[in-house]
């Protein structure tokens, strides 16, 4: 997991804007099946939205735990939606190219 800059996160949030949530976390929370579903979605798409049916306090704990467990970055949250990104290690399979940083 590489460290993303603020501009990278902003770019990825923009890319994910039109996406629909691929995984929904129910009231049971982060079960093994939910973790494996999120992992499969990240492998297939690199950038996904996850809908979380939990109250705010639980979401604030759940999102960082999910990112740590899956070795991905949370690029943003909007209400009950978390946007997760994990770049594919194989350059040929990378679907999302984060623009190179330029200094002004």
N, C-alpha and C positions, 0 to 999 in steps of 0.2 A: 504494500500500500504506500504509494508516494504521497508526499505532502502537497495538497492542493492549495494554491493561492486564492485569494478572494475573487480575482478576476476569472479564474478557472471555474470556481463554484458558480459565479454569476452566469457564465457561458453555459454550463451544464444545466442550470435551472431553466434557462431559456430554451434549450433543446428539449427538455422534459415537459415543457409547458403543455403541449398538446397530447401528451401521453395519458393513457388511462391506467389506473392501478392494476398491476398484474397479480398481486398477492394481497389477501386480506387477513389480518390478524384478528381473531375473534376474542371473546371474553376469556378464553382459556390461556391466552398470552402466547409466549414464545415456546411452542412445543417443538419436538424434534422434527415433526412433519412440516411445520411452518418454516423452520430453519432450512430444511432441505429444499423446499419449494422456492424460497428466496434465493438460495445458492444456485439452483438450476436456472432461475430467471436471470440472475446476474451473469452466469456463464453464457447464456444465449443472447442477452441483449446489452450487457455492460451497464446500462442506465435504466433504472426502473422506479416506479412509484409503488409504495406499499401503503395500504389503508389500514389504520390501527383503530380498533373499536375498544378504546380504553380511555379513562379520564386523563386530564392533562398531567397530573403528577406521575401517573404510571407511564405515559408516553415519554416524559422527560427522562425517565430512567431506562425505559425499554429501547429507545432509539440508539443511544450510545452503546448499550450492551449488545444490541443486534450488530452494529457496525464493527465492534471488537470481535465478536464471535465469527463473523463472516469475512473479516479482513477487507472491509470496504469502507468507503467514505460516505458520510451523510452530507450531501451538498445543500440540503435545506429541508425545512419542514413548513407546511402550510396547514394549519388546523390539524386534522387527523391524518394527513398525508405526509409521508417521509419520502424523500428522493435519495436513492442510494446509487452509488457509482463504484464499479470495480473494473479497471482496465484489464482486458484480456492480455495475458503475458505473451501470447503469440502475435507478433506484429501483423501477420497476414490475416488474422481473425479479428483484429480490432475494427469495430464498427464506428466508433466515435473518436474523432481526432480533436483534441483540445488544441486550439491555436497557440502557436509559440508566443512566448512573452516578448514584448518589445518595450524598451525603455524610452520614455519621452523626455 
